[in-house]
Amino acid sequence: MTGTLRWQPLVIRILAAMLLLAPGAVADQGILPLGIDDGGIRDNGGRRISIKGGFTRIVSLYGAHTENLFSLGLDSEIIGVSRHETFPPRALTKPVFSYHDDPEKFLAAHPDLVLVRPMVDRGYPALIRRLEKSGITVVSLQPGTVAEMLVYWRVLGRLAGRPEAAEGMVRSFMAAVEKIRQRTGAIHPRKRVYFESIHSKMKTFAGTAIAMYALETAGGVNVAADARSSRGTNIANYGKERILDRGGEIDVYLAQCGSMNQPTIAMIREEPGFMAIRAVREGRIHLVPEMLVSRPTLRLVEGIHTIGRILYPRVFTDIDRQEQ
């Protein structure tokens, strides 16, 4: 046991290094890579922010930012959140802000940091300029891959003045992934899966997307590995014809469900032509929460377990028992 524990930090460091070196597109065109140095950070909009200490009055306009700030141990420092918050429950008690709000609402709250996503940064330039002109730091963040997610957590740690807590998040995530991979590595044969991102447009995920990382870590095989990213995003075009062409190979049909995609099992089962898909004919259609498989938070581990229990219930029941 002592020898195993001694090797765990080395394994975690190696895995983290491999992830950080892994190739992958960022979440959207025009997004610049995140960066960290001794003096501060560079955000996805190309801003260079010097950091001497953590920000203490933060408005977060994206649920993943908010969730991660709470994971870093913040609470009173979070003075505003977006209107679509669902987790953790404490977030629901915070004042609500939106990029549609008048800038005066933000200024009246006296934030020292406003966290946004690139889509807001580009789509609402008047708001962003007004905040920055008033001396408020605006930071635009959205990782597209797991490698970027680890950097993103470290960036948030710097901004929040909690770099050690951010490193703890990275270590915790990597240790959980390694434990899962130790159990799924010997699985054979592996289940072949089609993972739907947007049902109405017959789209899946790009191969480097966080959701595909969750699927593959859980031991699944992506039957749509030839899908190509749509406009540089984590969503990939596929189309019904290609899905049906692969229908005989699909052991399990997964669909994320949430704000981006709102299918039902009946909707998928009754889609014209879908009885050509073996998983559909045999009733192996499953919905997984978007917030567990597509958001860059620690709950991605829960998303991996959720997919794993669908694909290999016995293996993941044993993992759950060990953790308990």
C-alpha positions in Angstrom: 0.0 0.0 0.0 2.8 2.4 0.9 4.5 1.8 -2.5 1.3 2.4 -4.3 0.7 5.7 -2.6 4.3 6.8 -3.2 3.8 6.4 -7.0 0.4 8.1 -7.2 1.7 11.8 -7.3 4.1 10.8 -10.1 1.3 9.1 -12.1 -0.9 12.2 -11.7 1.9 14.5 -12.9 2.6 12.4 -15.9 -1.1 12.2 -16.9 -1.6 15.9 -16.4 1.4 16.6 -18.6 0.0 14.3 -21.3 -3.3 16.1 -21.2 -1.7 19.5 -21.4 0.3 18.5 -24.5 -2.7 16.9 -26.2 -3.8 18.5 -29.4 -7.3 19.9 -29.7 -9.3 22.8 -31.1 -10.4 25.5 -28.7 -14.1 26.0 -28.2 -14.7 28.4 -31.0 -13.1 30.3 -33.8 -11.3 33.5 -32.7 -10.6 32.2 -29.2 -7.0 32.6 -28.2 -5.3 30.1 -25.9 -5.3 30.6 -22.1 -1.9 31.4 -20.6 -0.4 31.7 -17.1 2.9 33.2 -16.1 4.5 34.5 -12.9 2.8 37.9 -13.2 -0.7 36.9 -14.2 -2.8 35.3 -16.9 -3.9 35.7 -20.5 -7.6 35.1 -21.2 -9.4 33.7 -24.3 -9.9 37.2 -25.6 -6.1 37.9 -25.6 -6.2 40.2 -22.5 -3.2 40.2 -20.3 -4.2 40.5 -16.6 -1.6 41.2 -14.0 -2.5 39.6 -10.6 -1.0 40.7 -7.3 -3.8 39.2 -5.1 -7.2 37.6 -5.7 -10.2 39.5 -6.7 -12.8 39.9 -4.0 -16.0 41.1 -5.7 -16.7 38.8 -8.6 -19.7 38.7 -10.9 -19.9 35.4 -12.9 -21.9 35.3 -16.1 -21.5 31.6 -16.8 -22.7 28.7 -14.6 -19.4 26.8 -15.0 -17.4 29.8 -13.8 -19.7 30.0 -10.8 -19.5 26.3 -10.0 -15.7 26.4 -10.2 -15.4 29.4 -8.0 -17.4 27.6 -5.3 -15.2 24.6 -5.8 -12.2 26.8 -5.1 -13.7 27.7 -1.8 -15.2 31.1 -2.6 -18.6 32.3 -1.4 -18.9 35.9 -0.1 -16.5 37.0 -2.9 -19.1 36.0 -5.4 -21.5 39.0 -5.5 -23.4 38.1 -8.7 -24.2 35.1 -10.9 -26.0 34.5 -14.2 -29.8 33.9 -14.5 -29.4 30.2 -15.4 -27.6 28.9 -12.3 -28.5 25.5 -10.9 -25.5 24.3 -8.9 -24.4 24.5 -6.2 -27.5 25.4 -4.3 -25.7 28.3 -2.7 -25.4 30.0 -6.1 -29.2 30.4 -6.3 -29.0 32.8 -3.3 -26.8 35.2 -5.1 -28.0 38.4 -7.0 -28.7 37.7 -10.7 -27.0 39.6 -13.5 -27.2 39.3 -17.3 -25.3 40.6 -20.3 -28.6 42.1 -21.3 -28.6 44.3 -18.2 -27.8 48.0 -18.3 -24.2 48.6 -17.4 -25.3 50.8 -14.5 -26.6 47.6 -12.7 -23.1 46.2 -12.7 -21.5 49.5 -11.7 -23.8 49.9 -8.7 -22.6 46.5 -7.4 -19.0 47.6 -7.5 -17.4 44.4 -8.8 -13.7 44.2 -9.3 -14.0 41.3 -11.7 -16.6 40.2 -14.2 -16.2 36.7 -15.7 -17.7 36.1 -19.1 -17.5 33.7 -22.0 -16.1 34.6 -25.5 -19.6 34.7 -27.0 -20.5 37.5 -24.6 -17.1 39.2 -25.0 -17.7 39.4 -28.8 -21.5 39.8 -28.8 -21.9 42.6 -26.3 -18.9 44.9 -26.9 -20.7 48.0 -25.6 -21.2 46.4 -22.2 -17.6 45.1 -22.0 -16.1 48.5 -23.0 -18.2 50.3 -20.4 -17.2 47.9 -17.6 -13.5 48.2 -18.6 -13.7 51.9 -19.0 -15.1 52.1 -15.4 -12.0 50.2 -14.1 -13.6 46.8 -13.8 -11.5 43.8 -14.9 -13.3 41.7 -17.5 -12.0 38.2 -18.2 -13.3 35.9 -21.0 -12.8 32.1 -20.4 -14.2 29.0 -22.0 -12.1 25.8 -22.4 -12.9 23.4 -25.2 -10.9 20.4 -24.2 -9.9 18.7 -20.9 -6.3 19.9 -21.4 -7.6 23.4 -21.6 -10.0 22.8 -18.7 -7.0 22.1 -16.4 -5.4 25.4 -17.4 -8.7 27.1 -17.0 -9.0 25.9 -13.4 -5.5 27.2 -12.7 -6.5 30.6 -14.3 -9.5 30.8 -12.0 -7.3 29.9 -9.1 -5.0 32.8 -9.8 -7.9 35.2 -10.3 -9.5 34.1 -7.0 -6.3 34.1 -5.1 -6.6 30.3 -4.6 -3.9 28.8 -6.7 -3.4 25.9 -4.2 -7.1 25.1 -4.3 -6.9 25.0 -8.1 -4.0 22.6 -8.0 -6.1 20.5 -5.6 -8.9 20.4 -8.2 -6.5 19.2 -10.9 -5.0 16.5 -8.7 -8.4 15.3 -7.6 -9.7 15.1 -11.2 -6.6 13.3 -12.5 -6.6 10.8 -9.6 -10.3 10.0 -10.2 -9.6 9.5 -14.0 -6.7 7.3 -13.3 -8.8 5.1 -11.0 -11.5 4.7 -13.6 -9.0 3.9 -16.4 -7.4 1.2 -14.3 -10.7 -0.5 -14.1 -11.9 0.0 -17.7 -8.5 -0.7 -19.4 -9.2 -4.4 -19.6 -12.7 -4.2 -20.9 -13.2 -6.2 -24.1 -15.1 -5.9 -26.3 -15.9 -2.2 -25.8 -19.4 -0.8 -26.4 -19.7 1.3 -29.6 -21.6 4.5 -29.0 -23.2 7.3 -30.9 -23.3 10.4 -28.7 -25.8 13.0 -29.8 -25.3 16.7 -29.1 -28.2 18.3 -31.0 -31.0 16.0 -32.1 -32.9 18.4 -34.4 -29.7 19.0 -36.5 -28.4 15.4 -36.2 -25.1 16.7 -34.6 -22.6 14.9 -32.5 -19.5 16.1 -30.7 -16.0 16.9 -32.1 -13.5 14.3 -31.1 -11.6 16.6 -28.7 -14.8 17.7 -26.9 -15.1 17.3 -23.2 -18.2 15.1 -23.7 -16.1 12.7 -25.9 -13.4 12.6 -23.2 -16.1 11.5 -20.7 -17.3 8.8 -23.1 -13.8 7.4 -23.9 -12.7 7.5 -20.2 -15.8 5.5 -19.3 -14.6 2.9 -21.8 -16.9 3.7 -24.8 -15.9 3.8 -28.4 -17.1 6.8 -30.5 -18.6 5.4 -33.7 -18.6 9.0 -35.1 -14.9 9.5 -34.7 -14.8 10.8 -38.3 -17.1 13.8 -37.4 -15.6 17.2 -38.1 -16.0 20.2 -35.9 -18.6 22.8 -36.9 -16.9 26.2 -37.3 -14.2 25.3 -34.8 -16.6 24.5 -32.0 -17.0 21.3 -29.9 -20.1 20.5 -31.9 -19.7 18.4 -35.0 -21.9 17.9 -38.0 -22.9 14.3 -38.8 -26.3 14.0 -40.4 -29.0 11.3 -40.4 -27.6 9.4 -43.4 -24.2 8.8 -41.8 -25.9 7.8 -38.5 -28.0 5.3 -40.3 -25.1 4.0 -42.3 -23.4 3.2 -38.9 -26.7 1.9 -37.4 -25.7 -1.7 -37.3 -22.5 -0.8 -35.3 -24.1 1.3 -32.6 -24.4 -0.7 -29.3 -25.7 2.3 -27.3 -27.3 5.6 -28.3 -26.5 8.4 -25.9 -27.9 12.0 -26.0 -27.0 14.9 -23.9 -30.0 16.6 -22.4 -30.1 20.2 -21.2 -30.5 23.7 -22.6 -28.7 22.8 -25.9 -30.5 19.6 -26.5 -33.9 18.6 -25.2 -34.8 15.2 -26.7 -36.8 12.4 -25.1 -36.2 8.7 -25.5 -39.5 8.5 -27.4 -38.4 11.3 -29.7 -35.2 9.4 -30.6 -37.0 6.0 -30.9 -39.7 7.5 -33.2 -37.3 9.5 -35.4 -38.1 8.3 -39.0 -35.6 5.7 -40.1 -34.0 5.2 -36.7 -35.1 1.6 -36.4 -32.1 0.9 -38.6 -30.0 1.7 -35.5 -29.4 -1.5 -33.5 -29.3 0.4 -30.2 -32.7 2.0 -30.9 -34.3 -1.3 -32.0 -33.0 -3.0 -28.8 -34.0 -0.2 -26.5 -30.5 1.0 -25.5 -31.2 4.8 -25.7 -30.0 6.9 -22.8 -30.1 10.5 -21.9 -27.2 12.1 -19.9 -27.3 15.5 -18.3 -25.5 18.1 -20.3 -24.1 19.8 -17.2 -22.3 16.6 -16.2 -20.7 15.8 -19.6 -20.2 19.2 -21.4 -19.3 21.6 -18.6 -15.6 22.1 -17.5 -16.2 21.4 -13.8 -15.3 18.7 -11.3 -18.7 17.2 -11.9 -17.3 15.8 -15.1 -16.1 12.9 -13.0 -19.8 12.3 -12.1 -20.6 12.4 -15.8 -17.9 9.8 -16.6 -19.5 7.6 -13.9 -23.0 8.2 -15.3 -21.9 7.0 -18.8 -19.9 4.1 -17.3 -22.9 2.8 -15.4 -24.9 2.8 -18.6 -22.2 1.0 -20.6 -20.7 -1.3 -18.0 -22.9 -1.4 -14.9 -21.0 -4.2 -13.1 -17.6 -2.5 -13.5 -18.8 0.9 -12.3 -20.9 -0.6 -9.5 -17.6 -2.1 -8.2 -15.9 1.3 -8.6 -18.7 3.0 -6.7 -18.4 0.4 -3.9 -14.7 1.0 -3.6 -15.2 4.8 -3.3 -17.8 4.3 -0.7 
